[in-house]
Amino acid sequence: MTLGRINKLETFGSVDGPGIRFVVFMQGCPMRCKFCHNPETWDFGTKSANGTENGSFEISAEDLLKKAIRYKPYWGSNGGITVSGGEPLAQIDFMIEFFEAAKAAGVHTCLDTCGVTFRRTGETFAKIERLMKATDLLLVDIKHIDGEAHKSLTGLGNENIIEFFRYLDEIKKPIWIRHVLVPGISDNDEALTRTRDFIRSLHNVKRVEVLPYHAFALSKYKELEIDYALKDTQSPTAERVQNANEILETAKYTGWKE
């Protein structure tokens, strides 16, 4: 049995996949996205005497599923469980146990991941393949299509992420793509056009969403005493959001089912 380290639970999520979702926010992430609104999930933490660290807690897949199933009557026909983060793939052994148990219970599973830990080799890939068999839908984000710009924005390059997208396309796994529009960083027509061309090369995209950058998490950074690199960045205008929607052809993608 593998314990998962969890940052928090949301029992009635409405923006993390189809329908009403039980949302699990995993603790720990290898990236440091400048626009991240969950900086409290970055630190992987270590187990303390009372089982908590930085507000996080450990739990087994079996016990977590029991918590989730209590809310199943509210999910409707297309709700279920979404695991977000942090980065869920950083705790892939737990994710395999959790999603396999969820599928055995007839629950729709959705994985919100950056994909940066993806590798096509060895045991890592074998675990990814096993997890994907128990995953119905993925929420993924092209944070920046340019590798160097991606590294500047997140601290890591995007090579593994692009390869992960290709792999998901190969296995015909449905994905929703969500693109955070940050003025001066990802909000430029060249990058958006390159992102659109990449999306066009995929055949498993069910939805594309433009998420306007906002600074709502600024108070979290202050509380955690983390410098907020984008504190002087404004949210994109409605015109720029519309421009991004048009370039990324979001109106073409209207569903999530195969």
N, C-alpha and C positions, 0 to 999 in steps of 0.2 A: 504493500500500500504506500502510495506517495502522497505526501501532504502538499497542498498548494498554499502559497502565501498570497493572501487577498488584501487589497487595500480597502475596498468598500463594496457594498451590494446596493443595487437599485431595483426595487421590486416592481415598478410600473414604468419601465422605459418605453418611450414612444418614438425615439429618433435613432435607435441603434438596430435597424433591421425592420422587417415587416411586422405589422401588428403590435401588440403589447408584449414587451420582453422583460424577462428577469435578467438584469445585466450584472455581470461579475467583472469588477475592475481588478486585474491582477497587479501585484506589487513587483516593481523592477522593470527597467527599460534600458537598453544599451545606447539609445539615441538621446540627444538633447536638443530637440526641436525648439527653435527660438519662439515659436508661437504656441507651444504646448500649453494646454489649459489644465493639465493634471500633473504639475511638477511634483506633487506629493507622492506620485507613484514611481518616481525615478529610482530611488534607492532600493536595492534589493533587500536590505535589512538582514538581520540575523535573529535567530530565536532567543528570546529573553526568558527569564525565570517564569514569567506568567504567560508565555506564549505570544506576546505581542512585541512589536517594534515599530516605532513611528506611526502608531495607530493601526498598523496592519495586524492580521491574525492568520493562523494556520488552520487548515481544515482538510478533511479527507474528501475525495470525490463523492463517496456515498452520502456523507452528511450534507455536503453542499447541494446535491441533487434533492435530498429530502426537503431542504429549505425552499428550493425552487418550485418543487411540485405542489407545494401548498398554494401557489398562486396560479396553477394551471387553469382553473375555471375562468380566469379573467383574460386568458390569452386569445380566445376566439379561435378561428379556423387557421390563422396564419401566424400567430405569435409563437413564442418559445423562449429559448435561452440565448443570450449573446454574451460572449466573453471578450472583454476589452482590456485596456491597461492604462499604464504600463504596456508591456509586450507579452502577450500570452505564449508565444512560441519559445520564450526564454524559460518557460516551465512546461516544456512539451510532454514530459512523462505524466505530469498531473493532467494536462489537457487531454491526452489519449484516454486515460482512465475516466475522466469526467464526461467527455463527449460519447464514448462508447456506452457508458451507463445511461446517458440521456437518450441515445438512439434506441437502446434496448427498451426504454420506457416510452417510446413513441414520441419523443420531444424533438421539435425542429431546432437545429443547432446553427448558430451563426458566429463566425470568428472575425473579430476586428483586429487586424494585424498590420504592422508596417512591412513585414516580410524580410527585414534586413538580416535575420539569422538564417535564411534559407541557404542550403547547400545541396548540390546534386550528388554528393558522394557519401559512401559509407553508412554508418549507423544513423547519422543525422537525417539522411534522405529516407532511409527505411522508416524512421519514425514519422516523418512528414507524410509519407504515403499512407501509413496506417491512420494518422489523424484525419487526413482528407477523406478517407472512406466513411468517417463518422461526422463529417462536416457538410451541412447542406448549402451554406452560403457564406461568402467572405465579404467583409467590408475592407477595402484597401484604398490606399491614398498615394497618388503620385505627388510627392511633396515638391519636387522639382525635377524636370526631365533632364536637365543638364547635370552631369556628374559632379563637376566642381562647385556649381551653385548649390547642389544638394548637400555637399559636404560642409559648405559654409553655413547652410541653414540648419543642418541637423547634427553635424559633427562626424557623420559617416557618409561614404559614397553610396550611389544607388545601383551599383552593378548587380548585387544579389537581389535587390528588389525587382529590377527589370527582368532578371532571370526567373524569379518567382512568378511574375505575371505570365511569362511565356509557359511555364510549367502548368499553371492553372488553366491556361487556354488549351494546352495539349490534352489535359484530362477532362476538359469540358466542365469544369467546376464553375458554377454561376458566381459572378462577382458584382458588387456595387463599387463604383469608383467615386471617391469623394476628394475634391481638390480644394485646398484652402487657398484663397486668393489674398495674397499679401502685397499691398502697394510697395513698389520699389524692389520686389524680390520675385514673386511668381506672377505678378500682374504685369506682364508685358506680352505683346502680341506674338513675338517670335517664339517665346517659350510655350505659350498657349497653343500655337499652331503645331509645334513639334509634339506636344502632348496629345493633341487631337489626332495627328498622324499615327502616333503609337497606339492610341485607343482603336483607331480604325483597323489596325493590323490584328486585333483580337476578335474572337468570335463568341466569347462567353460573357460579354458585358451586358448586364440587365438594367443598370441604371448608372447615370453620371450626374453628380451633384456638385455645384459650386458652393463652397462654404466661405462667406465673407469673413476675413480676419476681424477679430475684435480683441479688446484688451481686458475682458471681464475677469481674467485670472490674475490681474496685477496685484490684488490684495493677498493672494496666496504666495506670490513671490516675496512680497514684503514680509509676510509672516514667517516664511522659511529662510529669510535673509539671503535670497538668491537674486543676483542682478538680472533685471528684465531687459533684454537687449532691444526689444521693440517698443519700449515705453513711449517713444515719441512718434510711433507709426500710427496713422489714422486708419480707420476702417475704409475700405474701398467705397467709392460712390455707387449709387444705383446704376449709373450709366456704365461704369466699369464692370460691375457684376453682370449686367445684361450683355455687355461685349464678350465677357468670358463664356457666358452661357451659349451665345451664338457661335463662337469659335469652337467650343468643345461639343457643340451639337447635342446639348443635353436633352432637347425635346425628342430626339430619336429614340431615347432609351426610357421606356415607361413601365417596365415590369421587373419581376424578380424570379419568376418561375421559368423553367426550361420550356 
